[in-house]
Amino acid sequence: MKEAEKVLADCKTILIDRGKQYGSANKLYAATAAMWAAYTGSDIESSDVCVMLALMKIGRLSQGVDGAALEDTYKDAINYLALAKGLD
């Protein structure tokens, strides 16, 4: 359980740092959703963007990522899912 708690604490730090670095997640994922919707001709919500990005990270895990990249990939997937929930 300690490892899970550490990962979640790291994820929180990353979310805060990325928020400072890139600005509002709401604006970023709304803009991305609008571009993806225009490109695909389908309705795409901000939370869909985050879920699809998490799925990309999970796909990467299935390709045998290891070392530091493995840890980063898990944290990225966790954070994308957390953002998806926050954008609902």
C-alpha positions in Angstrom: 0.0 0.0 0.0 2.9 2.3 0.7 3.9 2.2 -3.0 0.4 3.1 -4.1 0.3 6.0 -1.7 3.7 7.2 -3.0 2.5 7.0 -6.6 -0.6 9.0 -5.8 1.4 11.6 -4.0 3.7 11.9 -7.0 0.7 12.1 -9.3 -0.7 15.0 -7.3 2.7 16.8 -7.4 2.8 16.3 -11.2 -0.7 17.6 -11.7 0.1 20.8 -9.7 3.4 21.3 -11.6 1.8 20.8 -15.0 -1.0 23.1 -14.1 1.5 25.8 -13.4 3.5 25.0 -16.5 0.6 24.7 -19.0 -2.3 26.5 -17.4 -5.9 25.5 -17.2 -6.7 21.8 -18.0 -10.3 22.9 -18.8 -9.1 25.2 -21.6 -6.5 22.8 -22.9 -8.8 19.7 -23.1 -11.8 21.8 -24.4 -9.6 23.1 -27.2 -8.3 19.6 -28.0 -11.8 18.1 -27.9 -12.9 20.8 -30.4 -10.1 20.0 -32.7 -10.6 16.2 -32.5 -14.3 16.6 -33.0 -13.7 18.7 -36.1 -11.2 16.2 -37.4 -13.3 13.1 -36.8 -16.8 14.6 -37.3 -17.8 13.1 -34.0 -18.9 14.7 -30.7 -15.9 14.6 -28.3 -15.9 16.0 -24.8 -12.9 17.2 -22.8 -13.2 14.2 -20.6 -13.1 11.9 -23.7 -9.7 13.5 -24.6 -8.3 12.6 -21.2 -9.7 9.0 -21.3 -8.2 8.5 -24.8 -4.9 9.8 -23.7 -5.0 7.4 -20.7 -5.8 4.6 -23.1 -2.7 5.6 -25.2 -0.6 5.3 -22.1 -2.1 1.9 -21.2 -1.4 0.8 -24.8 2.2 1.8 -24.2 2.3 -0.3 -21.1 1.2 -3.3 -23.2 4.3 -2.8 -25.3 6.7 -3.6 -22.5 7.8 -0.2 -21.2 10.3 -0.5 -18.4 12.4 1.5 -16.0 11.7 5.2 -15.4 9.5 5.3 -18.5 7.3 2.6 -16.9 6.8 4.6 -13.7 6.1 7.8 -15.7 3.6 6.0 -18.0 1.6 4.7 -15.0 1.6 8.2 -13.4 0.5 9.8 -16.7 -2.3 7.3 -17.2 -3.5 7.9 -13.6 -3.4 11.7 -14.0 -5.3 11.6 -17.3 -8.1 9.6 -15.7 -8.1 11.9 -12.7 -8.4 14.9 -15.1 -11.2 13.1 -17.0 -13.2 12.7 -13.8 -12.5 16.4 -12.9 -13.8 17.6 -16.3 -17.1 15.7 -16.1 
